[in-house]
């Protein structure tokens, strides 16, 4: 099958980031950036509903036209506006969209429950940062203990050191001065790097901001609850377990559909688990993290990009499944499975090794999903989108012009700047 014919998007960015609007017409909306050469444009994709419920066809609309297309609640309007206000130098990736969504839901959530949940997410993020920072300190403590010949510091596990550093009563009972230990560890790192303690702590805090979504490092994965990406992964695993249990007593047709959903779940979880393993290996000897700091920052940014995009869109499907499962109504559960199957995230081309056996199985999986093909259609008559054709033609013209400075920030077309 040619690349053009494949149903896989080329990259996570081409697939886009989920935007959790409440409007029914914008459900499963994804926002992506289109590079037109000298400028950028934003567009959304949503399932078209054409070709039946099993179709993978999508409708495309310029981001700036969204308010005119869909009836939006006050909350959705605020979400749209805050995302639209993102600076041209930034990308609307899953992290940025989630951050904005939480802030909007804190004050404009439709129900008190939604507002409280958003406030809880903010509090948990603060806790995630603390736990991640403490785990980094624990790593440094072990490195310091090995170098200084301190048996306790060298052998203590991460969880114990984190608890002693965080809990003053526990550290007092253990005869440990947590503040003095932290000071000693930072001084050790300062000596090793030949840099001021202030620089060491600044790097530590910067790394914490990158890695907090994953939670503490060198903690048994099954026991981790800190880090929203870790919690999302755990939620998908619970969805997989409950689907397996439900399929045991379900009729054959339902069980077969669950098998397809679980294939996609395994595909993404394998990808995410591999990245989590890379994190544990990368941070196993922490002084190297500081010595090669530019490499560390690059790794942290890339791994966060990979996992956040891979998990993007799954929480919504998990909520649909668990809500249906709690209803204990067979028809509701069947409808939920159908919805999930039709809206499963797709692993992009660039993340797939096209030559391995699993890639062949993946393509077979896509065919089994009733030849779900991604097409670009007009909103009303299912014909080729003329505006899309015009944008593609304009992009080709731009590409023929002299290249722009790659370091120059490209301006984005905004409302009122139509072609």
Secondary structure as the mmCIF struct_conf table of DSSP 4:
data_model
#
loop_
_struct_conf.conf_type_id
_struct_conf.id
_struct_conf.beg_label_comp_id
_struct_conf.beg_label_asym_id
_struct_conf.beg_label_seq_id
_struct_conf.end_label_comp_id
_struct_conf.end_label_asym_id
_struct_conf.end_label_seq_id
TURN_TY1_P TURN_TY1_P1 UNK A 3 UNK A 5
BEND BEND1 UNK A 7 UNK A 8
BEND BEND2 UNK A 10 UNK A 11
HELX_RH_AL_P HELX_RH_AL_P1 UNK A 12 UNK A 15
STRN STRN1 UNK A 17 UNK A 18
HELX_RH_3T_P HELX_RH_3T_P1 UNK A 24 UNK A 26
TURN_TY1_P TURN_TY1_P2 UNK A 27 UNK A 28
STRN STRN2 UNK A 30 UNK A 35
BEND BEND3 UNK A 37 UNK A 38
STRN STRN3 UNK A 39 UNK A 47
TURN_TY1_P TURN_TY1_P3 UNK A 50 UNK A 51
TURN_TY1_P TURN_TY1_P4 UNK A 53 UNK A 54
STRN STRN4 UNK A 58 UNK A 62
HELX_RH_3T_P HELX_RH_3T_P2 UNK A 63 UNK A 65
HELX_RH_AL_P HELX_RH_AL_P2 UNK A 66 UNK A 69
BEND BEND4 UNK A 70 UNK A 70
HELX_RH_AL_P HELX_RH_AL_P3 UNK A 74 UNK A 84
TURN_TY1_P TURN_TY1_P5 UNK A 85 UNK A 85
BEND BEND5 UNK A 86 UNK A 86
TURN_TY1_P TURN_TY1_P6 UNK A 88 UNK A 89
BEND BEND6 UNK A 90 UNK A 90
HELX_RH_AL_P HELX_RH_AL_P4 UNK A 94 UNK A 108
BEND BEND7 UNK A 110 UNK A 111
HELX_RH_AL_P HELX_RH_AL_P5 UNK A 112 UNK A 148
TURN_TY1_P TURN_TY1_P7 UNK A 149 UNK A 149
HELX_RH_AL_P HELX_RH_AL_P6 UNK A 151 UNK A 155
HELX_RH_AL_P HELX_RH_AL_P7 UNK A 158 UNK A 166
HELX_RH_AL_P HELX_RH_AL_P8 UNK A 168 UNK A 173
TURN_TY1_P TURN_TY1_P8 UNK A 174 UNK A 175
HELX_RH_AL_P HELX_RH_AL_P9 UNK A 178 UNK A 193
TURN_TY1_P TURN_TY1_P9 UNK A 194 UNK A 194
BEND BEND8 UNK A 195 UNK A 195
HELX_RH_AL_P HELX_RH_AL_P10 UNK A 197 UNK A 211
HELX_RH_3T_P HELX_RH_3T_P3 UNK A 212 UNK A 214
BEND BEND9 UNK A 216 UNK A 219
HELX_RH_3T_P HELX_RH_3T_P4 UNK A 221 UNK A 223
BEND BEND10 UNK A 227 UNK A 227
HELX_RH_AL_P HELX_RH_AL_P11 UNK A 228 UNK A 247
TURN_TY1_P TURN_TY1_P10 UNK A 248 UNK A 249
BEND BEND11 UNK A 250 UNK A 250
HELX_RH_AL_P HELX_RH_AL_P12 UNK A 252 UNK A 282
TURN_TY1_P TURN_TY1_P11 UNK A 283 UNK A 283
BEND BEND12 UNK A 284 UNK A 285
HELX_RH_AL_P HELX_RH_AL_P13 UNK A 286 UNK A 291
TURN_TY1_P TURN_TY1_P12 UNK A 292 UNK A 292
HELX_RH_AL_P HELX_RH_AL_P14 UNK A 293 UNK A 311
TURN_TY1_P TURN_TY1_P13 UNK A 312 UNK A 313
HELX_RH_AL_P HELX_RH_AL_P15 UNK A 314 UNK A 327
TURN_TY1_P TURN_TY1_P14 UNK A 328 UNK A 328
HELX_RH_AL_P HELX_RH_AL_P16 UNK A 330 UNK A 342
TURN_TY1_P TURN_TY1_P15 UNK A 343 UNK A 343
HELX_RH_3T_P HELX_RH_3T_P5 UNK A 349 UNK A 351
BEND BEND13 UNK A 352 UNK A 352
TURN_TY1_P TURN_TY1_P16 UNK A 354 UNK A 355
BEND BEND14 UNK A 356 UNK A 356
HELX_RH_AL_P HELX_RH_AL_P17 UNK A 357 UNK A 368
TURN_TY1_P TURN_TY1_P17 UNK A 369 UNK A 370
STRN STRN5 UNK A 376 UNK A 377
TURN_TY1_P TURN_TY1_P18 UNK A 379 UNK A 381
BEND BEND15 UNK A 383 UNK A 383
STRN STRN6 UNK A 384 UNK A 384
HELX_RH_AL_P HELX_RH_AL_P18 UNK A 386 UNK A 400
BEND BEND16 UNK A 401 UNK A 401
HELX_LH_PP_P HELX_LH_PP_P1 UNK A 402 UNK A 405
TURN_TY1_P TURN_TY1_P19 UNK A 406 UNK A 407
BEND BEND17 UNK A 408 UNK A 408
HELX_LH_PP_P HELX_LH_PP_P2 UNK A 409 UNK A 410
STRN STRN7 UNK A 411 UNK A 412
TURN_TY1_P TURN_TY1_P20 UNK A 415 UNK A 416
#
